[in-house]
Amino acid sequence: MGSFARVTGGAAAAVLAGAMPVTASPAQASARVVRVPCDSAALAAAITAANNPAGGVLRLAPRCVYTITTPATATTALPVITGAVTLVGGPGTTIRRDPAAVAFRILDVAAGGSLSVIGIAIFNGNTAGLGGGVQNAGRLVLSRTTLSGNGAGNGGAVANIAGARATISRSVLSANATTGVGGGGVINSGVMTIFASALLLNTAPTNGGGVNTQVSGTTQLIRTSVDRNTSGGLGGGISNLGTTTLNRSVVRFNRGSSGGGIATGNTNILLSRSVVRNNNIPNNCSPANTIPGCVD
């Protein structure tokens, strides 16, 4: 049947968690708007310039693919976010790692940093560590964002570190993968809210094909679909060791060795007006009869 696995080791022990959609901070609201031409070097330079407490709003070029070949650091495509930075794209704005490049994640938010990403697709990030698309140790907001084809040791699309806060709203996380403990879509050790979003076709070899909440993590899913994710162990859709709440959400067509929909290592999981159905045999939820509202 498999067993639950924990991520350990300081900052690397973190994973995703959230809060309701938020508005920009006063610093971000008053920050100067800078238009960034369709050039990856210009994007990196603009982030560096905006990395300060006053913050910066960077409006990326529409219908542009910012392809990163040479990363800003050894592990991350763009400069680490240490200030208050907002990236606004669309329509058709994409940031991606060049498939021929060495492995590196796309974005990294340091403790104390704040990043909002609005209307941008994040593709093909890859790291042996946490968060192939985004690793967050500070404050992260993803809105109308697509994360696809990203891979990591843990947290294929997003990794939220212990003590960090993340909000994902009106976004799609699809076809991301992990090679370690789990969280093909997201792994959360902090506070995370996923609102009006979809996690689909993500994969993990161990626990939590879609969402993996670690011991220190609190994850809230609201009006969200967890659909067709796969785990080689527990929790094809969702794996929980911390606290996970589902409100008006659907978990279906996921596959795992046990708990095709949801697997929990404790009783800190709550379903409110949510549906868990049509997940793989042997069961929708594991352990059986421990998740009120989940019927096999």
N, C-alpha and C positions, 0 to 999 in steps of 0.2 A: 504493500500500500504506500510505502514511502514515509518520510518523516519531515518535520519542519526544520528549516535551517535558518540560522541567524547570521547577519553580517556583523562582523566585529572589527575593532581596530580604529579608535579615534574617529577622525572625520570620515574615514571610509566606512564607518559603521552606519552612516545615515541612509535614509530613504525617504520617499515622498509622503507629504501630507498637505492639508489645505484649509482654505477659508473661503467665504463667499466672495464673488467678484468684487473688486475694489476699484476705487477711483484713484487718479494720480495724486501723489503727495503734493503739498504746496510748492516744494522745490521743483518738481517735475512740471507742474502746471504753469509755472512762470519761466521755465527754461526756454532758452532761445531755440528755435527750430532751424535745423541745418539740413539742406537737401544734399543727399549723397549720390554722386553719379554712379553709373553701372560699372563699377570697378572694385575688385576685392581689396586692393591696396588702399583705395580711398575710404572704404568702409572701416578698415582697421584703424586708419589714421583718425577718422571721425570719432570712433569709440574712445581712442586714447585721449582726444581732446575733451570729450564729454565726461570722462572719468573723474569727477570732482563732486563735492557735496552739493553744489548748485545744480548739477545735473545737466542733461541735454536731451533734446528730442531730435532724433535722426530720422528724416523721411527718406526712405530708400526708393530707388527708381522703380516704377511699375514695369511689368513685363520684362524683368531683368533676372538673370541667374548669376548670383555672386558665387563663382566657383573658387574654392580655396585649394591651392596646390601646396603652398608652403605655410605651415601653421605659425601663429604668432608666438606660441610657446611650444615646448616639446610635446604637450598633450592636448592643446586646444587651438582650434582654427583661428579664433579672434582674440584680441586682448581680454584678459580676465576683467570682469566687471567689478570695480571697487567703489564706484560712485553711484549716482542715480541716473540710469540710462533708459531711454525709451526708444525702441526700434519700431517704426511704422512703415508698413509696406502696402502693396496691392494697387491694382489687381495684378496677379501673376508674379509676385516677388518671391524669389527663392534664394536661400543660402544653403550651399551644399559643399561637402568634401569631394574633391576630384577623385573618382574611383581608382585612378592610378597612383594616388598619393599614399604616403605612409598613413598608418592609423592615427586619428586624433578626433576628439569630440568637437562639436561646433561651438558651444558657449559654456562658460564657467562663471558662476556668480560667487564672489568671495563673501565671507562673513562680513556683515556691515554694508555690502553692496545691495543694490536694488535694480532689477531689470524687468521691464515690461516689453513684451513682443506682441505686436498687433498686426494681423493680416499678412503673415509671412509663412512660407513653407520651409521646413528644416529637414534636409535630406542627407542620408549617407554618412552621418557621423559614426565614428567607431573608436572604441577604446577598450583596453583590458581592465580599466578601472570602473568608475561609476559614471552613468549618464552619457550614453553615446550622443544624444542630441544636446541635452543641457544637464549640467551638474549644478545644484543650487545649495549654497551654504548660507544665503542671506534671505532676500525677499524676491520672489519670482511671480510674475503674472503673465500667463499666456492666454491670448484672446484671439479667436478666429484664426487659429494657427494649426497647421498640419505638420505632424512629425511622422516621417515614414522612412523605412529602410535603414534605420539607425541600429547600432549594435554596441553592447558593452558587456563587461564582466557581470555587472548587476545594474538593472535599470536601463533597458535598451534605449528608450526615448528620453526619460527624465529620471534623475536621482535626486531626491530631496534629503539633505543631511539633517541629522539630529539638531534640533534647535532652529531649523530654517522653516520658512513659511512659503507655500506655493498655492496658487490658484490657477486652475485651468478651466476656461469657459469657452463654450461654443467652438470647440476644437476637435480634431480627429487625430488619434494616435493609431497608426495601422502598420502592420508588417514590420514591426521592430522586434529585436531578439536579444536575449542574454545568454551567456555561456556559464554563469555562476549560480549563486543561490536562487535568483529568480527576479521577477518583475520584468517580463518581456516588454510591457508597456511602461510601467513606472515602478520604482521601489521607493518607499517612503519611511523615513525615520523621524520626520518632523511633523508639521501640521499641514495638511493638504485638503483642499476642496476641489472636486471635479464637477463642474456644473454644465448641463446641457451639452454634453460631449459624447463621443463614441470611441471606445477602445476595441479594436477588432483585428483579428489575424496576427496577433502578437504571440511570441513563443518563448518558453523558458524550459530548460532541461530539468529543473528541480521543482520550485514552488511559485505559483502565481503567474500564469501566462499573461494575464492582463495587468493585474495590480498585486503588488506584494507590500503589505504593511508590516514593518518590523516592530519589535517590542516597544520602542519609545515613540512609535508613530501613531498619529490619529488621522484617519482618512474618512472624508465624507463625500459620498457620491449623490448628486441631486439631478434628477431628470437625465440620467446618463445610461447609455447602453454598453454592456460588456458582452461582446458577441464574437463567437468563433475563434477564441484564443485557445492555446494549447500549452499544457504543462506536462513534463515527463514524470512529475511527482504529484504533490497535493495541490488542489485548487487550480483547475484549468482556467477559470475566469479570475478568481480572487483568492489570495492566500492571506490569512490574518494571524499575526502574533501580538498586535497592539490593540487598537480600537478602530473598528470600521462600521460606518453607518450608511445605509442605503435608503434614500427617500425618493419615491416615484421613479425608480430605476428598474432596468430589466437586465437579467443575466441569463443568457441562453446560448445553446449550440456550442458550448465550450467543452474541452476534453482534458481529463487528468486521470492519474491512476486511482485517485479517490477524491470525492468532492469535485466532480466535473465542473460544477458551477462555483461553489464556495467551499473552502476548507479553513477551519479555524483551530488554533491551538489553545483557545480560551473561550470564555463566554461573552467577551466584550464585542459583540456584533449584534446589530439591530437592523431589522428590515421594517420599513414603514411604507405602506402602499407600494410595495415593490414585488416583482415577480422573478422567481428563479425556476426555470423550466427547460425541458428538452435538452438538458446537458447529458453527457455520455453515461452509459452504464459503468459502474454499478450504482451511482447515486448523484443526485443534484448537489447535496451538501454533506459534509463530513466534519466531525462524527455525526452519525445519524441522531436525529431528535435533540440536537443541542442548539440549533438556530431556529428560534420561534418564527413561524411563518414560512419556513422552507419545508416543502412536502415532496418526498420522492415518489 
